Amino acid sequence: MSVFTHTADAAPGYILLTPNSPSPTNITTGPMMYNSAGNLVWFGSLSVTAGFKAYDLQACAYQGTPHLCWTEFRGPIYGGPGGLGSETHILDPSYSVVQNVEPSGKYRNHSLTQDLHEFNMKGTKGDTALIVSYVTVPHNVTYPACNGANTTFTKTGVFSEVTTDGTNKQLFSWAALDHVDPLDTYICPGQPQAGNGKSNVSGFDYFHMNAVDKDSNGDYVVSGRHTSTIYKVAGLNSAGYTPGEIIWRLGGKNNTFNAMNSAVQGAPNLNFSFQHHVRFRPAINGISLWDNANNGVENASALASSGMSISISNDSLTATLINQFVSPGRQLDASQGSHQFLPNENHFLGLGSEPEVFEYTPSGDVAFYAQFGDFPIASYRAFKNPWTGRPALSEIALFAYAASCNASTMAFYASWNGATEIASWKFYSSNSTDNATFALAATAAKNGTFETVGTGTFGLSAYAEAYDVNGTQLGKTETVGTFVPGADLAASCGELACPQGTNYTTASKATC
């Protein structure tokens, strides 16, 4: 990660990403955590099943304590149905999976499967979660705005609220097709990633559900990307409404608001399109979202994508844009994206289909700005959260290196994937072939990078110990043999490293 801006106003925390790229490059890395210097802290690639991709890494309060959640998904990235085995994993501070969550209900006799677009844990103890699924059903529609195009199969988004106790009990569900007319869409059958509506494997995705949240009253807010509308949906106990009934629609063809105002200089009114990541925001009596302002096909509704904070009066049905955060590069991103409220009142934003993240203060100053790759690398969402990682000892590693068997010094390369409390390392070496005696060879402070390097007295074998800021030992590596390059590598190796050596195998190791 390349960090371009990092000021003292930036909130503390780690940056959570799931970098991927679409076909044909088809790169997937797994869930990743970075510190504010842009250095890797945790890399969860080995936890991703072959054929699946990782999405939506986030901090989540499961059973009232800090955990991480991320979705493992296989299927079309523009909207399922997800393949069997798609689910969200809940990880404890050791990065061990303690629970898996997936939908359990059905829609029109189709079993619901986990989609990549939403996993939103709710309740003070994370007792439930909101999950999005996609289902394709026979449904004939003619679209006059699309030159009379006719579809016979329609893809609908369905969200479920399920328990997170392992039973995945469905508590509530809502399908867009039961409440939103397909003619409300702003796209046409056959457009990229929309489906042509001619078969059950190419259902027309008129709605494209990509975010769901729930408020303290039990009502829901839903984002329909292809209708450019935010919907407030009545929950089970919404006074005056039937469960599932639409309370209001913000934006789109059937907007129910009397006024869509703006308090932001340069924005004459509230206007958004093809949005992502809607969330209730009680602090502003409203919602937040990421306004893509385009989908790569239709004309853009703004010059740049942005994060928006919108206050809402439910009585007068007035919506007011109170904050808008445009990326420092003022890009339009065609898909994905996120807008997070931070505890210090900053705003952390992911640029979706562009590999950038940035943070603003409430006054509009850029506090952090970074890039984590080159296009088409993207992260569906990006978050910043405090985190204490205490990984298993199996994640601690040491590589010991010396240029020759009679070297006076050697190098120790230590890492502990996901450990956030390490302040320093101690390195021990031994010349005894039976590893009976070890002496302290070197110490090194952890400088924020993934790998810590120490140099010290040569030994045939070595191990390392990790310590926290109070001098408490956190863990110890296994004893490893020191690698000394053989004749095939020696000429390209240096005193403390072998940059040209690409294969550190037993066959390339000298016998001392």
N, C-alpha and C positions, 0 to 999 in steps of 0.2 A: 504494500500500500504506500502510495506517495502522498505525503501530507504537505499541502501548500500553505495552509493557514491554521494556526493553533494559538489562540490567545488565552490570557488568564481568565477570561469570562466563560470559557468552555466548561460545560458540566463534567464532573468526574464520571468515569464509567468505561466500559469496554464496548467496542463496536461489533455488532452481530450481523453476519452476512451469510448468504448461501449463493455464492457465485455459480452461474451456469451460462451456457450459450446455446442458442437454438441450432438446429441442423443447418448446414451439413457439418459444422465443426463439432457440435454435440459434446461440448466439454461439460463435465460435472466435477465439482471438487469436494462437495460435502459441506457441512456446516463449519463456519470459521469464525474465530474471535480474534480481534486485534486490540492492541492498546492505542492510546491517543498519539503515540509516536509513530504509528503505522506498522508496528512489529507484531508478528503472529504470536498469539498466546495459546490458542487451541485449534487443532485441526482434526475434524471428526470424519475424515474420508473413509477410514476403515469400518465405520459403522454403517455405511451406505451399502445396501444390498445391490448386487450386480443387476443391471437393467432398470434401476430406480434412480431418481434424482432427489436432492434435498432442497427444501423450500422453507422459508418463513421461520428461521431461527429467532427465538425471542425468549426473554425472561418471563417466567410464569410462576405464580404463587400457588403451588400444589400442596394441599393439606396445610396451608398457612405458612409454608416456608419457601425460600427461594429455590427454584428449579429452572431448568431450561426446557423448552419445547421446540421441536422441529418436525416438519411433515416429510415423510418419505413417500414419494409418489411416482407412479409410472402411468403413462397415458398421454393424450394430447395436451400440450402445455397451454393451449388456448381454451381449455375446458373439457373435462372428462367425457364419458364416465371413466373414473379411475380404474386401473387394473386391480385384480385381486391382490391383497397384501398391502395396498396403500393404506397408511395409517399415520397418526402422529405419535411420536415418542416423547415421553416425559423423563427427563434425566435429573438425577440428584447431583449434589456438588462433586461427587466422584466421577461424574459423567456416565454413571451406570443407569440403564433404563429401568425405571421403577414401575412404569405403567404405559400401556399402549391404548390409544383411544381411536375409535372409528364409528361411523354411523351404523345404526342397527335397523332402521325402519325401511319402509317401502313407499314408492310412489307409483300408483297405477300398476301394481304388481311387479314393479322393477325394484330390486334390492338397491338401496343406496350405498355408494362407495365413496371413500374419502377423495376429495379433490384438493388440488394444491392451493386454492385461492383463499381459504380461510380456516384458521383454527384460533379461537378466541376464548380463553379460559375465563369463567365468570364466577362470582361469589368471593367472599373474603378468604375462603379456604380452597378455592379452585374446585368446587364440588361438581360443576358442570362446565361444558364447553360448547361453543357454537361452531358448527362445521358446515361447509358448503359441499353439495353434491350436484352432479349433472345427470339428467335423464333425457333420453330421446324417445318421443312417443309419436304415434300417428296423429297428425293434426293438419288439416287442409287450410291454407291461407293464401289469398291473393293480395299482392302488394302493389296498389296503384302507383305509388311513388317510385317503384322500381320497374317501370314499364310493364306493369301487369304480371310480374313474375309470380309463379305459383309454386307453393311448397306443399309436400304431403307429409313431411316429418319435421317436427319442431323440437329443438333442444331447450329444455327449461332448467333454470337453476332452482335448487331446493336447499333450504337450510334447515338444520336440525339442532336442537339443544339436547345434549345427551349427558348422562352422568359420567364421571371420570373415575369411578370406583372399580373399574374392570368389567362391569356388566354392560356398559354402553346403553343403558336404558334410555329410550327416547322420551323426552318430556314435552316437546313441542316441535312442530315442523310447519313449513310454509313453502309453497311452490309458486314461482312467479306466474306460471301459465294459468293458474286458477284465479289470479287477481289483476293481471296486467295484460292488456290487449296487445298482441304481437304488432299491430299497426302503429304502436307507439315507438317503434324502433327507428333509429336514424341510419341504419345500414341496410344493405340489400343482399339477398341470397346470392351466393357465389363469390362474394368479396373474400379477400384473403383471411383464412382462419375462421370464417363465419359459417361454412357449410352451405351446400346448395339446396338442402331440404328435400332431396330426391330419394334418399334411402335412410335406413336406420343407422348407418355408419357416417352419414353426412347430414345430420339434422341441422336445421337452420337455427343458429344461436342468436335469437332476436334480442335477448335480455342481457346475458353475460353477467351473472351475479359474481361479485368479487370481494365483497366485504359485508359483515354483519356485526352489529353490536347490540347490547341490551342495557337499558337504564335501570335505575333503582325502583321504578314503578312496575317493571316487568314488561315494558314495551320494547320493541326492536326497531333498529334502523338498518336499512338494506340499500346497498349500492347496485344499481343497474347500469353497467357501463354503456351498453349499446342503446339504452334509452336516455342516457345523460340525465338520469333522475335519481334522487335520494328519496326513499320511501320510509315513512314512519308507520310501523305495523303494530296493531293492538296485540298485546299478550293475553294470557289467560284471565287476568283480572283487571282489564282496562275498563274503567267506568264509562258507560255509554257506548261501548263498541263491542262487536262480536269478535272473539279471538281470530286473528288473521286478517281482520278488516284493515284497509289502508286508512290511516288517520290523516295524513297529508302527503303531498308530493312536492318536492322541491326541485325545480328545473324541469326540463323536458317539454313534451307536447301538451301535457295536461297538468301543468303546474297549478297548484291550488293556493299559492301565496298571493296576497294582495299587493305586496311590494317586495322587491329584491334590491336592497340599497347597498351602498358602499361608504365606509368611513375611511377608506384607504386612498391616499393621494395618488392620482393617475388612473384610478379605476372608477369610472363614472357609475357603475352599478355592479351587482353580483352576477357573475356569469361564469359558468364552468361547463365542461363537456368531457365525456369518456373517462370519468374520474375513477379513483381507487381509494381504498383504505379510509372509509368513513368511520368515525367514532363519536359517540356522545361525549361532550365536554361540559360537565356540570359547572366548572369554574367560570365559564363564559355563558352559561345558560344556552348552550347550542351544540354545535358539532364541529369537527375538523375533517378535512379530506385532502387528498392529493389530486389536484386538477391537472390531468394530462393535457387538456385543451385540444387534443387531436387523437386520431387513431392510426395515422399513417396513410389514410385513404381520403377521408372527408376533409374539407377545409378546416383549418385551425380556428378556434374561437378566441385565441389569444396569441401574443407573440412569443410567449414562453410558458412552460409548465411551472406550476407553483404549488406550495402548500397553503391552504386556506383555513382560517378560523372564522366561523360564522355564528353570530348570535341569532337566536330564534325566539320570537314571541308567539307562543301557541295561541294566545287569545286573539291578537290582531292579525295573525298569520303574516308577520313581517320578518324577513330575514335580512341580516346586515353583515356584510363582509367587514370584519374588524382588524384582521391581519392578513397579509399576503407575503409569502417568502419565496422569491424566485432564486434559482440557482445562480451562483456567481458568474457562470458562463452564459446564462440566459438561454438555455437550450429548450427545445421542444422534445420531450421523450414520448414515444408513441404508445408505450404500454408500461404497466407495473408502477411502482412508486409507493411512498409511505410518508406520513407526517405524524411525528411523535411529540407529545408534550413531555418535557423533562421536569424533574422535581424542582430545579432552580428557576423554572418558568422559561427556560430556553426552549427552542424548537429544533428537533433533529429530523432531517429529511433525507430520504433516499430517492435518487433520480431515476429509479425504475430501469428502463431499457438502456440507460447510459450508466457506466460504472463509476458513479460519483455519489458521495455523501457530503452533507453540509449541515452546519448548525448556526442558528441565528439567536441573538439575544432578543428580548421583547422589544427593544428600541430599534431593532433592524440592523444591528451590526453583525458581520460574519465572525463567528467565534471559532469555527472549524470548517475546513474544506479539504477533501482528500479524494483521490482516485485509486481504485483497486484493480485496474486492468485496462485493457483496450476494448473498444467495441468489436464484436458483439457480446463480450462478457457483460452480464447483468446480474443483479440480485433482486428478486421479486419484491422484497421489502428490506429495510435496514433499520436497526434499532441500536440504541445506546443505553446500557444499564450497568449499575454496580453489580459486581459478581465476585464471589470467593470460590475458587476452584481448588478442590483437594482430591486430585486424581489418584487412581490406584497405583501401587508400586510398579505394576507391569508397564506403566507409561514412562517411567524414568529410564534414562539411557545415558551411556558413556561410551565415547570412542577415544581411545588412547593411541597416540602416534609419536614415533621417533624416526628421524632420518636414517639412522644406522644403529647397529647393535652396540657401538661404543660411543654413542652420542652423550653429551653432557647434560642436555636438556630434552624435554619431551613436551608435547601439547596434550591437554585434556579438553575434550569437547563434550559438555554436559547439557542435557535438556530434560525437561519433565513436562510433557504435553498437557497443557491446561492448568498447571499449577500457578496460582496468582500470588502466593504468600512468600515465595523465595526471595531472600535478600542477599544471600551469599552461598558460595560452595567451598568445600574443602576437598582437596584431591590427595589421595594416598597412592604410593607406589612401592613396589618390592622387587628386588633382584633374585629373590629365592624362587627356585623353580617349583617348589611345593607351596608357594604363597603363604608361608608360615609367618613371615614378619613383614609388616608394612610401616612406613614412616610418612609423616605429613610432607608432601612434596610441593604443594602450592595452595593458595587461597585466591578467590576471585569474587568480587561483588557482581551481583546480577545487574546488568545495565539496561534491562528492558527488552533486549532482543530475545528471540526464541532460544538461541543457543548461547551458553556461556563458555568462554575459552580461558583456560588457565595454562601457565607454563611452569615447569618445575623439574626436579631431579629425575633422571631416567630410571625406569624400572621395567622389568619384563611383564609385570602385571600391575593393574591399577583398579581403584574403585573411588567413588565420589559420594559425598554427603551434602545434602541440601539443608539450609538453615533459614529460619525466619528472622525478622528484624530484632527479636528478643534473644536470639542465639539458641533457640530451641530447634533440635534436629527434626526435620520434617520427613526425611526419607534417605535411603541409602541404595546405591546401585549395586548390581551384582558385580563380582570381580571379573574383569575382562583382561585378555591378553593384549599387550601393546603391539600395534601394527607397525612393522618395519618393512618398507618396500623392498621387494626383490629386485633382481637385476633388470627385469623388464620394465620396472617403473622408476628405478632409482635416479636415472638421468633427468627425469622431468619433475622430480620432487624437491621440495625445499626443506629447510630445517624444521619448520613447524607445521607444514601442510603439503599436500600433494595435489595441487590444483589441476594438473593434467591427468592425474590418475582417476579414471572413471569406473574402475572395477576393483574394489578392495576385496579380493577373494583370497582364499587360503593359498591358491596357486601363485598369487602375486606377493605373498608374504615371505620375507627372509626367515631363515632359521637361526636364532641366536643361541 
